[in-house]
Amino acid sequence: MSSWEQDIIQALENLGGVANYDDIYSEVSKLRSDLPKTWKAVIRRRIQDLSSDSDGFKNGQDLFYSVNGLGGGMWGLRNKLAYTPKAADLPTGTKEPEREYTTTYRVLRDTNLARKLKLLYNNSCQICGLQIQLPNGKLYSEAHHIIPLGNPHHGSDTPENIIVLCPNHHVMCDYGAIELSLKEVKQVSSHSISQKSIDYHNKIIRETEL
């Protein structure tokens, strides 16, 4: 018979790598026919024992991570937290007479939190729903800090200030080429974008001259 952690891992795999406790319970119940009375408590305990995000971590295998912090009830498989694949560099090319090339560089800040949110949305754009699959089968998306990090905006690296986007919509948001509305942005129950961030984008970023 498989161990509890094996069943929890399989349940999360079946659920796309991220799920709340209720969905994990439901999936594990399909994998185990003989459940003790305290089986839900056992699942919670095993997840926390095997997560460095938890105070109950036993310093052994670090299999799970908390998506929204302890108490949020959302857990994911740590081995799914892959860094954003890097795009291949464009060739330098040859400069032709009387023609000038200008390249704009955009920094992709792929923080640990950003990677968790991309996994939460299964790398689907929260504006258009586009999901990009690379030749190796991995999915690609970009995380955008709505109020930008650093000077002069000083935005925060917090869930309410991050939106998962396809490259096209990321560029549009970076340069204020699109207005954002909470009514039109896809959100899951465990992630809420703040109106403060939306207002800042619409009133400050969109009004900034490039």
Rosetta blueprint (number, residue, H / E / L):
1 M L
2 S L
3 S L
4 W H
5 E H
6 Q H
7 D H
8 I H
9 I H
10 Q H
11 A H
12 L H
13 E H
14 N H
15 L L
16 G L
17 G L
18 V E
19 A E
20 N E
21 Y H
22 D H
23 D H
24 I H
25 Y H
26 S H
27 E H
28 V H
29 S H
30 K H
31 L H
32 R L
33 S L
34 D L
35 L L
36 P L
37 K L
38 T L
39 W H
40 K H
41 A H
42 V H
43 I H
44 R H
45 R H
46 R H
47 I H
48 Q H
49 D H
50 L L
51 S L
52 S L
53 D L
54 S L
55 D L
56 G L
57 F L
58 K L
59 N L
60 G L
61 Q L
62 D L
63 L L
64 F E
65 Y E
66 S E
67 V L
68 N L
69 G L
70 L L
71 G L
72 G L
73 G L
74 M E
75 W E
76 G E
77 L E
78 R H
79 N H
80 K H
81 L L
82 A L
83 Y L
84 T L
85 P L
86 K L
87 A L
88 A L
89 D L
90 L L
91 P L
92 T L
93 G L
94 T L
95 K L
96 E L
97 P L
98 E L
99 R L
100 E L
101 Y L
102 T L
103 T L
104 T L
105 Y L
106 R L
107 V L
108 L L
109 R L
110 D L
111 T L
112 N H
113 L H
114 A H
115 R H
116 K H
117 L H
118 K H
119 L H
120 L H
121 Y L
122 N L
123 N L
124 S E
125 C L
126 Q L
127 I L
128 C L
129 G L
130 L L
131 Q E
132 I E
133 Q E
134 L L
135 P L
136 N L
137 G L
138 K L
139 L E
140 Y E
141 S L
142 E E
143 A E
144 H E
145 H E
146 I L
147 I L
148 P L
149 L L
150 G L
151 N L
152 P L
153 H L
154 H L
155 G L
156 S L
157 D L
158 T L
159 P H
160 E H
161 N H
162 I E
163 I E
164 V E
165 L E
166 C L
167 P H
168 N H
169 H H
170 H H
171 V H
172 M H
173 C H
174 D H
175 Y L
176 G L
177 A L
178 I L
179 E L
180 L L
181 S L
182 L L
183 K L
184 E L
185 V L
186 K L
187 Q L
188 V L
189 S L
190 S L
191 H L
192 S L
193 I L
194 S L
195 Q H
196 K H
197 S H
198 I H
199 D H
200 Y H
201 H H
202 N H
203 K H
204 I H
205 I H
206 R L
207 E L
208 T L
209 E L
210 L L
